[in-house]
Amino acid sequence: MPTDLPFNLILYSAGAFVVGWILSAISSRMTNKRPDNQGNSNDHRIRSLEADQRVAQSASEKAKETQKLLSDEIKEASEELDKRNLVITHQQEQIDKLKRDLKTSVRKTRELRGELTDRASQNIKSEAKLREVETELEVAHVSADMIATGVLDYSLAEEFVEDESDADEDDEGEGKGSDDSILGKTIKDF
């Protein structure tokens, strides 16, 4: 057996070597597949994240451009609003000024109307007095002419009055006195 022993031992050694080699090949293939799968999945994930990053960066750039455009529009709108506020303020000041001018004009118009009304009434009163004075002067002038021509004689009128009652004499005397007072008043006025 001793002779067989080394041959069996060689055989067993060679069989063990082959089995080990097969097991190591299987084992290495299994371990190689796992790292390759993980490497591929990590690469795929990295590429996916890089693509998402590029998309996010382009979206960010577009958002920044949009934000810049909107901020410019807001700035222009605020400047336009300020200009309109200035115009509105100026127009409101003009409206207030016109209101004040209108109130002043209305007040002055009322004052002038009142003054003109007073002057017109004074003018009418003075015209009425003037007509009254002219009438009295005409009456006095006519009666003076009649007395001067002898058409009107108060002495005859007194004799006629003496025939009437005493009450009538007083009335005619007052009438004569009033005629004289009218004549005197008219002469005094001039």
Secondary structure as UniProt FT lines:
FT   TURN            2..3
FT   HELIX           4..149
FT   HELIX           154..163
FT   HELIX           166..189
//
